Amino acid sequence: MAQHHAEERLGDPGRRLAEVAAEFAATGTYTHTPQELVFGARVAWRNSNRCIGRLYWRSLRVRDLRHLTTAEQIAAACADHLREAAPGGRIRPLITVFGPDAPGRPGPRIWNEQLIRYAGYVRRDGQVVGDPRGAGLTAYARELGWSGGAGTPFDVLPLIVQAVPHTKPRCFELPPDAVLEVPLHHPEFDWWPDLGLRWHAVPALANMCLEIGGVCYGAAPFNGWYMGTEIGARNLADTDRYNLLPHLARRLGLDTSSDRSLWKDRALIELNRSVLHSFDLAGVTVTDHHTESRRFLAHLDREESRGRAVGADWSWIVPPISGSATPVFHRTYDDVQHTPSYVHHPDAHARARGEQPTAARRRTPWPDLV
């Protein structure tokens, strides 16, 4: 509360703090004003130690939908979020905030890790068609009655929404017009489209908790735009994800008999060239790791000039390819955590795997007011 008043030059926060104290004494919690919610969500992005793209934290648009209560309403609002985040392919930073937790009454939860994720179908031989990361949630969605997609490697998972605590979650398929996808091409290889690769355009994280002044918003999906390496060096390349590098290396005619041929590196670069080329071809916002590294250092300079310390996790800020060729590699960072913040809790990880959380998370008896 004091931080909000100080940064926004709203004057003495004493009266507002007294209001909050009275509400908390009566109810065990308190309600953020719309202005406090916007400020808290934006500063939480500014405080995200693992995010390299924080330069534009003030541009985050906030949809205050705390009044929605049913699973149908929440699912429909999530589809609207995806539409509003990508008009004509121009991705805009956006967060949709649903109701918070209250004493003895948890707020809604979205089980999906992101609003758009691809299914992972486990075959009898143990191999996975699609994204292995989605295998657990795919199985759970089938238990809830989802009939499954077409069985391709890129079937969009339904949203799994739990609007009322201690009730069974429900599945909702995303409308096709809410899912913007980019088919992958290559600037040189005409055969690349035959691979049938694609990826969705809006990276909307859905199971992180937005914590503002001790209040937890467990359903607050938010997005920026993709950095190409998130898709080309992680989602499509990691051995526990789509693991495409061996297949691409064979198609590229590379010598895979020894790692010393650097076939993995060469295939990885071509895959990342494909992602950037394809998003540009489709007119969809994407950034590259060299540009974003320079922007992050600009963010550091801007924040430090305002007397604000910036926390950062080096292992996440440095890109997963060509790290030493970027300026963020050649320095250290303080991984100090600031609040407000976006937080991953163990129960959210469990839900994303399609597992029931083992225990409710306990909250501190008095919130650290913003």
C-alpha distance (Angstrom), angle and dihedral (degrees) to the residues before:
residue distance angle dihedral
M1 . . .
A2 3.79 . .
Q3 3.82 89.6 .
H4 3.80 91.3 52.8
H5 3.79 92.7 50.2
A6 3.80 93.1 45.0
E7 3.82 98.0 47.8
E8 3.78 94.9 40.9
R9 3.83 92.1 42.0
L10 3.79 93.5 -125.0
G11 3.78 95.8 150.0
D12 3.78 129.5 -124.1
P13 3.85 110.9 2.0
G14 3.80 92.8 -158.1
R15 3.79 96.9 105.7
R16 3.80 93.0 47.7
L17 3.81 91.8 47.0
A18 3.79 89.6 52.6
E19 3.81 90.6 51.6
V20 3.78 91.0 50.5
A21 3.79 92.6 47.3
A22 3.79 91.1 52.4
E23 3.81 93.2 47.9
F24 3.77 91.2 47.3
A25 3.80 92.4 50.2
A26 3.80 90.0 52.1
T27 3.81 100.7 41.6
G28 3.81 109.4 14.9
T29 3.80 91.2 -115.2
Y30 3.79 140.4 42.9
T31 3.81 139.2 -136.4
H32 3.79 124.7 -113.6
T33 3.77 117.3 -134.5
P34 3.83 114.6 -122.2
Q35 3.80 88.8 -104.8
E36 3.81 92.1 51.8
L37 3.79 90.4 48.9
V38 3.81 92.5 52.5
F39 3.79 92.3 46.7
G40 3.80 92.8 46.4
A41 3.81 94.5 48.9
R42 3.81 92.1 49.1
V43 3.79 94.5 46.9
A44 3.80 90.1 47.1
W45 3.80 87.3 60.0
R46 3.79 89.9 47.0
N47 3.81 87.7 53.5
S48 3.83 96.2 48.8
N49 3.79 102.5 121.4
R50 3.79 94.5 -166.6
C51 3.81 96.3 50.6
I52 3.79 119.2 94.6
G53 3.83 93.5 -174.4
R54 3.79 101.4 69.5
L55 3.79 98.7 118.2
Y56 3.80 91.1 97.5
W57 3.81 98.0 44.9
R58 3.80 91.8 130.9
S59 3.81 90.6 59.8
L60 3.82 93.0 66.3
R61 3.81 110.2 123.8
V62 3.80 115.0 -145.6
R63 3.80 124.5 -148.8
D64 3.80 107.5 -161.6
L65 3.80 104.7 -153.3
R66 3.78 99.2 152.2
H67 3.79 89.5 131.5
L68 3.82 95.1 66.7
T69 3.79 112.5 102.6
T70 3.81 111.9 168.3
A71 3.79 129.4 77.7
E72 3.81 90.2 -124.3
Q73 3.80 91.7 55.0
I74 3.80 93.0 47.2
A75 3.81 93.6 48.2
A76 3.80 91.8 48.6
A77 3.81 90.4 48.6
C78 3.81 90.1 52.0
A79 3.80 90.0 54.2
D80 3.81 89.0 49.3
H81 3.80 88.7 50.3
L82 3.80 90.5 57.9
R83 3.80 91.6 48.4
E84 3.80 93.5 48.1
A85 3.81 92.9 45.3
A86 3.81 94.7 59.2
P87 3.81 113.3 34.4
G88 3.78 106.5 173.6
G89 3.79 90.2 -14.3
R90 3.79 94.4 -60.5
I91 3.80 102.8 128.3
R92 3.81 116.6 -143.5
P93 3.83 126.1 -167.4
L94 3.79 105.4 -108.3
I95 3.79 139.4 166.4
T96 3.79 128.9 -168.7
V97 3.80 113.3 -158.3
F98 3.80 120.4 -158.0
G99 3.80 127.5 -173.3
P100 3.81 120.5 -48.2
D101 3.77 130.9 -125.5
A102 3.80 116.4 -91.2
P103 3.81 130.6 -170.5
G104 3.79 107.1 -66.2
R105 3.81 91.0 -6.2
P106 3.81 116.9 83.3
G107 3.76 116.2 -159.3
P108 3.80 125.6 -122.3
R109 3.79 122.4 -62.2
I110 3.81 133.3 -152.4
W111 3.78 108.6 -151.0
N112 3.81 96.4 -159.5
E113 3.78 117.4 96.2
Q114 3.80 88.7 -138.6
L115 3.79 130.2 10.5
I116 3.80 87.2 -114.4
R117 3.78 118.6 41.0
Y118 3.78 130.9 146.5
A119 3.79 124.4 -115.3
G120 3.78 122.8 -110.8
Y121 3.81 114.9 -149.1
V122 3.80 113.5 -161.7
R123 3.80 111.8 -145.0
R124 3.80 124.8 -150.2
D125 3.79 90.7 -100.5
G126 3.81 90.1 56.7
Q127 3.79 95.3 -107.5
V128 3.79 117.8 130.3
V129 3.78 126.6 -132.4
G130 3.79 106.4 -152.0
D131 3.78 126.6 -0.6
P132 3.81 114.7 -7.8
R133 3.80 88.7 -156.6
G134 3.80 88.2 66.8
A135 3.80 97.1 46.9
G136 3.81 96.6 99.9
L137 3.79 94.7 46.7
T138 3.82 90.1 44.5
A139 3.80 90.6 56.5
Y140 3.79 91.5 46.9
A141 3.80 91.8 48.9
R142 3.80 88.5 53.8
E143 3.82 89.1 52.2
L144 3.80 88.1 53.5
G145 3.79 90.6 54.3
W146 3.80 104.9 -90.8
S147 3.79 107.5 149.8
G148 3.79 92.6 -150.4
G149 3.75 130.4 -118.5
A150 3.78 130.5 -88.3
G151 3.79 92.0 -66.4
T152 3.81 95.6 -108.7
P153 3.82 124.1 138.9
F154 3.81 89.0 -106.0
D155 3.81 107.3 48.3
V156 3.81 109.5 146.7
L157 3.79 112.5 -123.0
P158 3.80 118.7 -128.0
L159 3.78 119.6 -112.1
I160 3.78 113.2 -100.0
V161 3.79 108.9 -151.3
Q162 3.80 128.9 -176.1
A163 3.78 106.2 -169.7
V164 3.80 99.0 168.7
P165 3.80 120.5 43.3
H166 3.79 118.6 -112.6
T167 3.80 92.3 17.6
K168 3.77 127.6 110.5
P169 3.82 114.5 -87.5
R170 3.78 119.3 -119.0
C171 3.81 133.2 -138.7
F172 3.79 124.4 -127.5
E173 3.79 123.6 -179.2
L174 3.77 114.0 -136.7
P175 3.82 114.0 -117.6
P176 3.83 111.3 -110.0
D177 3.81 92.1 -120.2
A178 3.83 89.9 60.3
V179 3.82 94.0 57.2
L180 3.79 113.0 75.9
E181 3.81 110.8 -169.8
V182 3.79 132.3 -179.0
P183 3.84 119.8 -144.7
L184 3.78 110.3 -140.9
H185 3.80 122.4 -117.4
H186 3.80 131.7 165.5
P187 3.81 129.2 -128.6
E188 3.84 91.5 -130.2
F189 3.81 113.0 17.6
D190 3.80 115.1 74.6
W191 3.81 91.9 -167.3
W192 3.80 93.8 61.4
P193 3.85 96.4 93.1
D194 3.81 88.3 57.2
L195 3.82 87.2 70.6
G196 3.81 88.1 71.8
L197 3.79 93.8 -137.2
R198 3.78 124.0 159.0
W199 3.79 140.9 151.3
H200 3.76 136.5 -157.8
A201 3.78 119.5 -103.5
V202 3.82 104.7 -138.8
P203 3.83 118.1 65.0
A204 3.80 96.7 -159.2
L205 3.81 110.3 174.3
A206 3.79 108.2 -148.6
N207 3.80 111.4 175.2
M208 3.79 103.9 52.4
C209 3.79 118.3 108.4
L210 3.79 117.5 -122.6
E211 3.80 105.1 -144.5
I212 3.80 117.6 -166.0
G213 3.78 120.4 171.5
G214 3.79 93.5 -24.3
V215 3.80 94.4 -48.3
C216 3.81 115.4 119.3
Y217 3.81 121.6 -145.9
G218 3.80 100.7 -169.0
A219 3.80 94.0 -178.7
A220 3.80 110.4 50.2
P221 3.82 111.2 127.9
F222 3.79 112.9 -163.2
N223 3.78 137.6 175.1
G224 3.74 144.5 -171.0
W225 3.79 119.7 176.1
Y226 3.77 130.6 -75.6
M227 3.75 126.0 -90.7
G228 3.79 103.2 -144.5
T229 3.79 94.6 -122.3
E230 3.81 91.2 61.9
I231 3.79 87.0 68.0
G232 3.79 103.8 27.8
A233 3.80 100.9 36.8
R234 3.80 100.3 32.7
N235 3.82 119.3 15.6
L236 3.79 96.4 41.0
A237 3.80 98.6 27.3
D238 3.81 109.9 39.5
T239 3.79 113.1 106.7
D240 3.81 90.9 -127.6
R241 3.81 92.0 49.1
Y242 3.83 125.6 44.0
N243 3.84 92.8 -33.6
L244 3.81 93.6 -157.4
L245 3.80 99.9 158.7
P246 3.85 98.0 89.8
H247 3.80 91.7 49.0
L248 3.80 93.4 46.0
A249 3.79 91.7 47.3
R250 3.79 90.7 55.5
R251 3.81 91.6 48.8
L252 3.81 89.4 48.5
G253 3.80 90.9 51.4
L254 3.80 94.3 -119.9
D255 3.79 125.2 160.4
T256 3.81 105.1 -107.8
S257 3.81 96.3 173.3
S258 3.80 92.2 99.2
D259 3.78 135.8 21.8
R260 3.81 87.1 -134.0
S261 3.80 89.2 75.9
L262 3.83 85.9 67.2
W263 3.79 89.8 -134.1
K264 3.81 90.6 150.9
D265 3.79 91.4 54.5
R266 3.78 93.5 47.9
A267 3.81 93.5 47.3
L268 3.79 90.0 46.4
I269 3.80 92.8 54.4
E270 3.81 92.6 49.5
L271 3.80 90.9 49.1
N272 3.80 90.7 51.8
R273 3.80 91.4 46.6
S274 3.79 86.8 53.7
V275 3.81 93.0 53.3
L276 3.81 95.4 50.0
H277 3.81 93.1 42.5
S278 3.81 92.4 49.1
F279 3.80 96.6 48.3
D280 3.80 89.7 48.1
L281 3.80 90.2 48.1
A282 3.81 90.5 51.7
G283 3.81 93.2 45.8
V284 3.80 92.2 -119.0
T285 3.80 122.1 143.4
V286 3.80 115.6 -105.2
T287 3.77 132.8 148.2
D288 3.80 132.5 -149.0
H289 3.79 127.0 -128.1
H290 3.81 95.5 -113.9
T291 3.80 93.2 54.2
E292 3.79 93.7 42.9
S293 3.80 92.0 49.5
R294 3.80 90.7 56.7
R295 3.79 90.3 46.9
F296 3.78 91.2 52.2
L297 3.78 92.1 54.8
A298 3.80 88.1 49.1
H299 3.82 87.0 53.2
L300 3.81 90.4 51.8
D301 3.79 91.9 50.4
R302 3.81 92.3 47.5
E303 3.79 94.6 48.7
E304 3.80 94.8 44.2
S305 3.81 90.0 50.4
R306 3.82 86.3 59.3
G307 3.78 92.0 50.2
R308 3.79 94.9 -107.4
A309 3.80 120.9 134.2
V310 3.80 115.4 -134.8
G311 3.79 119.7 -143.5
A312 3.81 117.8 -151.8
D313 3.79 138.4 171.6
W314 3.83 106.4 -135.6
S315 3.80 93.0 -154.7
W316 3.82 90.4 59.7
I317 3.80 100.0 35.2
V318 3.82 94.6 54.4
P319 3.84 108.3 77.7
P320 3.82 118.8 -113.2
I321 3.82 91.8 -120.0
S322 3.81 130.3 45.0
G323 3.78 90.7 2.9
S324 3.79 96.6 163.5
A325 3.81 90.2 50.3
T326 3.81 89.7 65.1
P327 3.81 125.5 75.0
V328 3.82 94.4 -126.6
F329 3.81 89.9 68.4
H330 3.79 96.3 64.7
R331 3.79 100.1 65.6
T332 3.77 141.8 48.8
Y333 3.79 130.1 -116.1
D334 3.77 137.0 -152.3
D335 3.81 108.6 -119.0
V336 3.80 92.4 -153.8
Q337 3.79 114.4 149.8
H338 3.80 119.5 -129.1
T339 3.79 129.6 -171.6
P340 3.01 143.5 -93.2
S341 3.81 90.6 53.3
Y342 3.78 149.0 160.5
V343 3.79 108.7 -114.3
H344 3.79 134.9 -168.9
H345 3.79 111.0 -143.6
P346 3.83 123.9 -164.1
D347 3.80 92.0 -115.4
A348 3.83 89.8 57.0
H349 3.80 90.8 52.8
A350 3.81 89.1 50.2
R351 3.80 92.7 52.0
A352 3.82 91.5 48.7
R353 3.81 87.3 56.7
G354 3.81 90.1 51.5
E355 3.81 93.0 -106.2
Q356 3.78 129.3 131.1
P357 3.83 111.0 -114.0
T358 3.80 110.8 -110.2
A359 3.79 98.0 -139.8
A360 3.77 140.8 4.8
R361 3.78 115.3 -104.4
R362 3.79 115.0 -110.7
R363 3.76 119.0 -132.7
T364 3.77 129.6 -145.1
P365 3.84 114.8 -97.4
W366 3.80 94.6 -120.1
P367 3.81 126.4 34.9
D368 3.78 123.0 -126.2
L369 3.79 95.4 -121.9
V370 3.80 118.3 -133.3
